[in-house]
């Protein structure tokens, strides 16, 4: 399969030609949510980013196995292997079983993903369902000398690992710096070094999520699940591992160490990380009062944003920025995205109204080439969307007869927008197009006949009257050097 897709590999800090290990098969693993609360904007960005990756690779003809996990045990409140399990804490506060919490918020996460038109992964494994596999990884690490048992818990020995392998290669953290910053923990901790991380934690008497093991009744460390589950379903070596930039250290760094320490080689060929989001220029957080979960964004029931925004407006907004760029949510930006999304949907609906001619006055193939070049350049969706809007100008001009297109080129244009807007970008009409069809017919008829004729006759009063009538219908008409553009404002 010919392929020109380049992916920015975080591990090597450069764009690399995508060459699957076992083409046409592609293994894709993405870190999913810890299900102890509602999904928020921070969850939406990796979901949409890697949904795009999944969609585009499938569109290119690859057979993609997409694994996105559910973390339902082992993610402690404090990432330094201390404190309560996040789900167990929620269960205690709500006086529920932990798996009731898991099921409730997993269902709500799925509902939010459905609203955002995020495709379901091929496999969605839960950490609690793979305890045995995680124990097997621990056994390998102990046998290879990269782990040690201490008071019923098992820790990864970062120093021992670093004597053979490069710990910190993903994040840039150096073992020498970690060692120099380590305080004397003798007699104060069961770890050899503070930067060692838990593979298995002995459960305290009050800890309600526990499993029997040869070391203790306990539970796996948070980092371990992804190493165990990714390799169970994708093999000891697979193509792409994705997640948010906040997971690069320690989570993904620890994954690399676990996989390398247990198998003697790295598991992942390409590491991909989406950048973070902010709200009105600030990091999102409950303590800052700017925390927005997805359901409240869709309903408008939050104190941060001025109005409700549809799932497709949110998805389109995120796709307007490159996945590796920071993204700031604000009312102005979202409103602009909502307007742009409606304009794009209107243009796609307009393609069906275009009549074929004997010749083409524009090159559809050139537009198609530019669109795919953008996608092949590390999934550059903002450039792709810019090209699609260049095409919108063409579509509007074709609809009013200012430009011409052959039947074969029209078929290419229809396929291009259907494939890229719906199948790859994952956008969908949110139910307005049916009502727009009649309005679009009126727009085209009025633009082609009455208003155009009035302007030719210099009957400006009639032309202005038609413009006013269209405005009353919710249609804004703009005169351009190529003819006309319009959009429906609702």
N, C-alpha and C positions, 0 to 999 in steps of 0.2 A: 504493500500500500504506500503510494507516494504521499509524503507528509512534509509540510513546511512549518509546522507549529513549533514555536520557540516558547519555552517556559522559564521564568526566572526561578532559579534554584537557590533557595535561601542558604543551603549548605555551602555552595561554592560562590555565592554572591554575584552571579552573572546569569544572563539568559543562555539557555542551552537548547539545542535541537531536541525535540521530544522523540525518543526512540524507545518504544516499549520493550521490556525484557523478553516478552513472549507474544509479539504481535501475531494476530490482531487483538489479542486479549490484553486488557488493561486492568490492573488492580489499583483501586482508589480507596484510601482510608481517610476519614475525617473525624476529628474529635467532636462528639455530640455534647448535649447539655447534661449538667448535673441537675436532676429533676426534683428540686425542693422548693421551687417557686415558679411564677409565671415567666414565660419567655419575654425578653426585652429587646431593645434595638441592638444591643451587643450580640444577641443570639442570631438576629436576622442576617447580619452581614456575612458571617461564614456560611450560613445556610444558603444564601443567595449566591455567594461567590462560587461555592463548590457545586451548587446546582447548575450554574452556568458551565463549569468545567465538565461535569457529567453530561450535560446536554450537548455540548459542542463535540466532545470526543465521540459520543454516540452518533451525532450528525455526520462526523467524518467517516463513520463506518466501523469504528472499533467496538469490540464486544467488552463492555465495561462492567466489572463487578464493583459496585460502590457499597462500601461498608461504613456506616456511621453509628457509633456506639451510643448507648444510654448509660451514664454513670449513675448507679443506684446504690453504691456502697463505696466506702474507702476515701471519699473526698472530705478531708477534715477542715474544720473552720479555719485553722491555722496551717498554712502550707509547710510549716517547719515540723510536721509530724506530731503536732500537739493539738489538744482541744477535742471537741466533739465532732463526730461525723455530721455533716450538714443535714443529711436526711434524718438521721436519728434525733438530732436536735429539734427539727421541725415536728417530727412525730411526737416527741415528748411534750412540746408546747401545745400541740393540737390534741393530745391524748388519743392518738391513733396508732395503728400498726405502721411501721416504716413503709411496707409495701402498699399500704393505702395511699400514703403520700406520693410514692413513686407512680402508682397507677393514675392518680388524679392529675398530677402535673405532666405526666407523659401524654395523656389524652389531650390536655390543653395545649401542649407544645405541638402535637400533631395537627390540631385544629388551626393553630396560627400558621403552621407551615402550609397547610392546604389553602388557607386564605392568600398566602403569598405565592401560591402556585409553585411551591418547591416540590419536586418529584420525590417520591419515597425511595430510599436507598434499596439496593438489592438485598442487603441483610442489615438488620438493626439489632445487634447483640447487646445484652445487658451484662454488666460486670458481675452481678450476683449469680448469674447463670453460668459463669465460667471460672468458678473458684478452683476447680481441679486443674484446669489449664494454667492458672496463675501459680499454683503450687508447683507444677512441673517446671516452670521457668525458674522458680526459686531453687529447686533441687539442682538444676544445671549450674546456676550461678554459684551455689555453695560448692559444688564439685569442682568448678573451675577456679575457685579461690577468690571470687569477686564479691562474696557476701559472707556475713558472719551472724551467728546467733548471739543474742544478749538478753538474758532475763525473759525468755519466752517470745521475744520479738526477733525479727531478722532484718538486717540492714544491708544495703549495698555499700561496698567498700570502695569509695571513689578514689582514694589514694592508691590502693592496690591496682585498680583498673587503669589508672593513669600511668602506671609504670610500663604498661604494654600498649595502651591505646590513648587516643587524644580526646580526653574529656573536655568539653567546652567548645568543640569545633563548630557547633551550630550557632551558639550564642556569642562566642568570642570570650567567654569566661576562661581564665587560665588557672590551672590547678595551683600554680605558685602563689597567685593572688589569694586564692581561697585559703591556702595553708597559712599565709602570713596574717590573714585576718581572723584566724581561728583562735579562740580563747582556750585556755586550759580547762577542759571539761572533766578531768579525772575526779571521780567521786561525785560528780554532779549530773552525769548523764550516762545512759546505757550505750550511747554512740561512741565510736572511736574518735570521730571528728564531727563537728556540727553540720558540715555539708553532706555527710552521709544521709541517705534517704531510706525510708521504710519500705521494705518489701512485704513484711507481715507484721502486724501490730497485735500484741497480746491485749485482749479486751479487759478493761476494768470491770469490776463486779456489776456496775450499773449500765454497762454498754449492752444495748439490746440487739445489735446486729453482729453475730458471731458464728464462726464455723469451727469444728474440731480439726486440729492438724497435729502433726508430730511435734511441733514447737510449742503450741498452746491453743486454747480456745481463743480465736481472734478473727482478724479480717485483713484483707490484702491492702497494701498501700495504693494510693490513687494512681501513681504512674504505671503500675504493673499491668493494669487491665488492658491498656491499648497495645502494649507489646504482645501480650498473650492472644488477644482476640484478632488483631490484624494479621498475625502470622498463621493463626488457625484457619482463617478464611481466605487469605491471599497468598500464603506461602512464606517461606523464610526470606525470600526477596520479592519485593513488589514495587510498583512503579511510582505512585504518588501518595504522599501523606500531607494532609492539609489541616489547617486550623488557624485560630486567631494569633496575632503577633504576641499577645499576652501569654500564650502557652509555650513560646519558644524556650523560655527558661522559667522554671526548672522542668516543666512537664516533658517537652519534646527532647530536651537534652538528656533527661533521665531515660526516656524511651530508647534513644540511640545507645546509651551505655548498657541498658538491660539486654537489648537485642544482640549487640555485639559481644557482650560478655557471655551470653548463653550459647550463641551459635558460632562465634569466632569470625563473624563478618557482619557488616551493616545490613539492615533489612530494606531501607528505603533508597530509591534512586533519585527522586526529585522531592524536595521539601518546599511546600508552598504556604505562605502566610498572608492572610488579609490584614490590613492595617485597622486601626481603632477608630471609633466614632466619638464625637463630642456633641454637646447640646449647647447651642448659642455660645460656642467657643470654650466651654468648660467640660471637663471630664464628667461623664454621667455617674451619679451616685446618690443613694438615698439620703446620705448626710448633707448633700448639697441642695436637696430639694428639687432636683431636675431629673429624677428617675422616671422613665417612661417605658411601661411594658407594652407589648404589641396590641393586646386587646383594648387597652385604654387609648392607644393611638388611633385605632380604627373607629372607636366609638366617640372619641373627643372628650372622654371623661378624665381629663388630667389637667393639672394646673400649669403645665409648661408650654403647651401649644395652644394656639388660638382656636383651632377647629379640628374636626375629625378629618383624617386623611385615609383614603382608600388603600387597601393592600397593594394594588397595582401602582398607585402614585408613589408609595414607599419603595416598592421594588424598582420602579423606573428611576427614582431619585438615586438609589444606591448604585445602579448600573451606569449612571452618568459620571461617576468617579471611577478611576482605575482602582482595582481591588487592593493594590499596594499603597494607595494614597490615603492619608487621613480624610475623614468625612465629617463635616459639621452639619448637624440638623438645626434648622431654624425655620420659622414660619415663612419668611420670604422665599427661602430656597425650596421649600416643599410646595409652596403655592406655584412657583415657577415650574417645578417639575410636573405638577398636576396639569397645568396648562399645556406643557409640552407633550405629555402623555396623550391628552385628548386630541391634540393636533395630529399626532402620529396615528392614532386609531382612526381618525376621520380620513386621513390620507389613504390608509390601507383599504377602508371601505370604498373610497372613491375609485380605486383601481378597477373595480368591477364595472364602473360606468364609462370607462374609456373605450372609444371606438378605434379599431385598427385602421391603418392607412396603408398606402402603397410603399411609403418610405419612412425612415426614422430620422428625426432631426437631432436626436441625442444618442449617445452611446450607453446602452444599458450594460453591456459587457464591461465597460470601463468602471461603472459604478459597482458592479458585482466584484470586480477584481480588488477595488479599494476596500470594500467591506470585509472580504476574506483576508486581505493583508492585515487589517486592523486586528481581527480575531487571532490570526496566527502570530501576532506580535504580543505574546503573553496576555491574551484575552483582553485587548485594549478596547473595552466597551465604550468609553467616551468618544474615541475616534470613530468607532463603528456608528454610534448614534449620530454623530455629526454628518457622516456620509449619508445615513438614512434620511436625515432632514434635507440634505442637498437633493436627494431623490424626491422628497415631498414637493419641492418647488417644481420639479419636472412633472410630477403627477398632477399637480394643480393646473399647470400650463397645458398639459395634454387634455385634461377634462374640459377646459374652456376652448379648446381648438387652437391654441396659440402655438402648439408644437404637434408633431405627428410621430406615430410609432407603428411599426409593422406588427402583424399578428404574432410572428415568432418572437420578436423582442418583447411584446406585451406578455407573452407566456413566461419569458425569462423574468420580467419585472414582477409578475404576480408570485412566481415561485420564490424569488429572492426575498420578498417581504414576508411571505408566509413562513418560509424556513427560518429566517433570521429573527423576525419580530416575535413570532409565536413559539417556534420549536427551540431556538437557541437562547434568545433573551428571556423566554418564558413569560412574556407578557400576554395578557388575554383581555378581550373586550369585557367590560364589567356590566354589560347589559344595556348599554345605551345605543348601540348601533342600530337595533331594530327601529327605534324611534327616530334615528337620524336619517334613515334611508329616504323617507318622504321629504324631509327637509333638504337633504342633499339634492334630490331631484329638482326641488324648487330653486335651489341655489344655481345649479347648472343651467336650468331653463332660463331663469332670470338673467344670469350673467351672459349667456350666449345670445339671448334675443333682446329683451326689452332694454336693459341698461346699456348693452353694447351699441345697440342701434341709436339710442338717445344720445350717447356721447359722440357717435359719428355725425349726428345731425346738430351737434352742439346744443342739444336740449338739456342743459345742465340741471334745470329744475326737476325734470323727470328722473334724471340719473341720481340726483341727490335724494329724491323721494323714495326711489327703490332702495338706495342704501339705508335710509331710515327704516323702511319696512323690514329689511333684512336684520337690522339691529334689534328691532322689536321681536323678531323671531328667535333672537339669541345668536345671530350670525354676524360676525365681524368680517367685512370685506376690505382687503388692502389692494390698492393698485400698485403694480410693480412694473419694471421695464419689460418683463417677460409676459405680462398679462395681468393675472389676478391671483391672489391667495385669499383663502377664507378659513375661518375656524369657528366651531360651534362652542359657545361659552355657556356652561350650565352650572 
